[in-house]
Structure formats: C-alpha cells, structure tokens
Amino acid sequence: SPGSLSPCVSPQAVCCSDRQHCCPQGTTCDLIHSTCTSLGGSAPLAVLPTVRDVKCDEKTSCPNGNTCCRLSSGAWGCCPLEQAVCCPDHVHCCPQGYTCDPEGGSCLQGGGTRQPWVRKTPALPRGGQVTSGNVKCDEETSCPDGSTCCRMSLGTWGCCP
C-alpha cells in the first residue's frame, strides 16, 4: 500500500505460489489471509512488481516501481519506491510525501511521522545486459543485487526486493 515498505527485505525472499506476491525469508505465504506468517506473527503480503524498466538515461535503468537517484559516485542508483525522494547523502531515499532527515537517519512526514529511510541499489545497464552483482533470472532478465527473481502469473519475471 502507498507509504509502506515491502516486507520482502531479504535476498532470500519467499516467492508465493500465486506468482504475484512474496514474503521475507523465514515466513510462509498465507494466500487465504493475504499475509506472511511466522511463529512471531504475520505481516501483509508484498505484491511483486513486473519487470519493466524505469529509464534513468540512455544507458541505465531501474526496475519498475523504483525511482532513479544519483549515488555519491555520480552514477545512477535505484530507490525501491515509486516517486521517491532522493536524499542529499546520495545513499538513501524516502517515500513520496516524506523528507530526508539525515540527523535522525530516517524519513520525516509533516505531522511528525517517521519511518526508516531506504538504501539505494546500483542501476542496471539497459538492453537486457546482465552484469556481475545482479541476480540473474534468465539469459535476458536480471534483478538488482539483494533481490529475488520470482515468476509472475503471466510467466514473466518479477523482482522481489
């Protein structure tokens, strides 16, 4: 849902059998209740984005659902949020409607609401090229490092952050 972060924050995320959702490592997909369950409780399922490019420039792109933000090196990075706010430290980003709070190491909303800021990942080369550091789904498709490739219901690849 808007303003919330994906519960799939582990590189070993669990791909659900419906091919549309994922859960963090150590949890189980409960499609009936739309939750990721574990001994400690449950959390909402994360919806897998489809693998489409968000074009940063002619040579680099980010997966669908990401925002292109510059890294400290000047290269493009990917923030795993749509229409994100790129933080001035060139390392983190925040959801739309939040501002970066470098002193608190978090994202701050007008009413005082805070949430953890998100770390960017390097952008992918355009044209289906797979480079080291990316998670290879097949010969033509890859996901950013730290993601899990999951099949979508139509058979296309999705990247679970």
C-alpha positions as CSV (number, residue, x, y, z in Angstrom):
1,S,0.0,0.0,0.0
2,P,1.2,3.6,-0.6
3,G,3.6,4.8,2.1
4,S,4.6,1.3,3.3
5,L,7.7,-0.6,2.6
6,S,7.8,-4.1,1.2
7,P,8.1,-6.9,3.9
8,C,10.4,-8.7,1.4
9,V,13.7,-7.2,2.6
10,S,15.7,-10.4,2.5
11,P,17.7,-11.5,-0.6
12,Q,16.2,-15.0,0.1
13,A,12.6,-13.8,-0.1
14,V,9.9,-16.5,-0.5
15,C,8.0,-16.5,-3.8
16,C,4.3,-17.3,-3.2
17,S,2.6,-19.9,-5.3
18,D,0.2,-17.3,-6.9
19,R,3.3,-15.8,-8.6
20,Q,2.1,-12.3,-7.6
21,H,3.3,-12.0,-4.1
22,C,6.4,-12.6,-1.9
23,C,7.3,-12.8,1.8
24,P,10.5,-12.3,3.8
25,Q,12.8,-15.3,4.5
26,G,11.7,-17.5,7.3
27,T,7.9,-16.8,6.7
28,T,5.2,-18.7,4.8
29,C,2.8,-17.3,2.3
30,D,-0.8,-17.4,3.5
31,L,-2.7,-16.5,0.4
32,I,-6.1,-17.1,2.1
33,H,-5.4,-14.4,4.6
34,S,-3.1,-12.3,2.4
35,T,-0.3,-12.5,5.0
36,C,3.3,-13.7,5.5
37,T,3.1,-15.9,8.6
38,S,5.8,-16.9,11.1
39,L,6.0,-18.0,14.7
40,G,6.2,-14.4,15.7
41,G,3.1,-13.2,13.9
42,S,2.1,-12.1,10.5
43,A,2.6,-9.2,8.0
44,P,0.9,-8.3,4.7
45,L,2.0,-10.0,1.5
46,A,4.2,-7.9,-0.8
47,V,3.0,-7.5,-4.3
48,L,5.6,-8.3,-6.9
49,P,6.3,-5.6,-9.5
50,T,6.5,-6.6,-13.1
51,V,10.0,-6.4,-14.6
52,R,9.9,-3.2,-16.7
53,D,12.5,-0.5,-16.9
54,V,12.3,2.9,-15.4
55,K,14.7,4.7,-17.7
56,C,17.4,6.8,-15.9
57,D,19.3,7.7,-19.0
58,E,20.2,6.1,-22.4
59,K,22.5,3.5,-20.8
60,T,20.9,2.7,-17.4
61,S,17.6,1.8,-15.9
62,C,15.9,0.7,-12.7
63,P,13.2,-2.0,-12.2
64,N,9.6,-1.0,-12.4
65,G,8.4,0.6,-9.2
66,N,11.8,2.2,-8.5
67,T,13.0,5.8,-8.7
68,C,16.3,6.8,-10.3
69,C,18.5,8.7,-7.9
70,R,22.2,9.6,-8.2
71,L,24.7,7.8,-6.0
72,S,27.7,9.5,-4.4
73,S,29.8,8.3,-7.3
74,G,27.6,10.2,-9.7
75,A,26.3,7.0,-11.2
76,W,22.6,6.2,-11.2
77,G,21.1,4.3,-8.3
78,C,17.7,2.7,-7.8
79,C,15.4,3.6,-4.9
80,P,12.9,0.7,-4.4
81,L,10.0,3.1,-4.1
82,E,7.8,4.8,-6.7
83,Q,8.2,8.6,-7.0
84,A,10.7,8.6,-4.1
85,V,12.5,11.5,-2.6
86,C,16.3,11.2,-3.2
87,C,18.2,12.1,-0.1
88,P,21.1,14.5,-0.3
89,D,23.6,11.9,1.2
90,H,23.3,10.1,-2.2
91,V,22.9,6.8,-0.3
92,H,19.3,6.8,0.9
93,C,15.8,7.7,-0.2
94,C,12.3,8.2,1.3
95,P,8.7,7.6,0.2
96,Q,6.8,10.4,-1.6
97,G,5.5,12.9,0.8
98,Y,8.4,12.5,3.2
99,T,11.6,14.4,3.6
100,C,15.1,13.1,4.4
101,D,16.2,13.6,8.0
102,P,20.0,13.0,8.0
103,E,20.3,13.7,11.7
104,G,17.7,11.1,12.6
105,G,18.7,8.7,9.8
106,S,15.0,8.4,8.8
107,C,12.2,9.8,6.7
108,L,10.0,12.5,8.2
109,Q,6.5,13.5,7.3
110,G,4.8,16.8,8.1
111,G,2.8,15.5,11.0
112,G,5.9,14.1,12.7
113,T,5.5,10.6,11.4
114,R,8.9,8.8,10.9
115,Q,9.9,5.7,9.1
116,P,13.3,4.2,8.3
117,W,14.9,5.5,5.2
118,V,15.7,3.1,2.3
119,R,19.1,2.3,0.8
120,K,19.6,2.7,-2.9
121,T,21.0,0.0,-5.2
122,P,23.0,0.5,-8.4
123,A,21.1,0.9,-11.6
124,L,21.1,-1.8,-14.3
125,P,22.5,-1.4,-17.8
126,R,19.8,-1.0,-20.4
127,G,19.2,-3.5,-23.1
128,G,18.9,-6.7,-21.1
129,Q,22.7,-7.0,-20.3
130,V,23.4,-8.9,-17.2
131,T,26.4,-7.7,-15.1
132,S,28.0,-9.2,-12.1
133,G,26.4,-8.1,-8.9
134,N,22.9,-8.5,-10.4
135,V,20.7,-11.5,-9.7
136,K,20.3,-13.4,-13.0
137,C,16.7,-14.6,-13.6
138,D,17.5,-16.0,-17.1
139,E,19.7,-15.1,-20.1
140,E,17.8,-11.9,-20.8
141,T,16.5,-10.7,-17.4
142,S,18.1,-9.7,-14.1
143,C,17.1,-8.1,-10.9
144,P,19.1,-5.8,-8.7
145,D,21.6,-7.3,-6.2
146,G,19.7,-8.2,-3.0
147,S,16.5,-9.1,-4.8
148,T,14.9,-12.4,-5.6
149,C,13.6,-13.4,-9.1
150,C,10.0,-14.6,-8.9
151,R,7.7,-15.7,-11.7
152,M,4.6,-13.6,-12.2
153,S,1.2,-15.1,-13.1
154,L,1.8,-14.4,-16.8
155,G,5.1,-16.2,-16.7
156,T,7.2,-13.0,-16.8
157,W,9.8,-12.2,-14.2
158,G,9.3,-10.0,-11.2
159,C,11.9,-8.7,-8.7
160,C,11.1,-9.1,-5.0
161,P,13.2,-6.5,-3.1
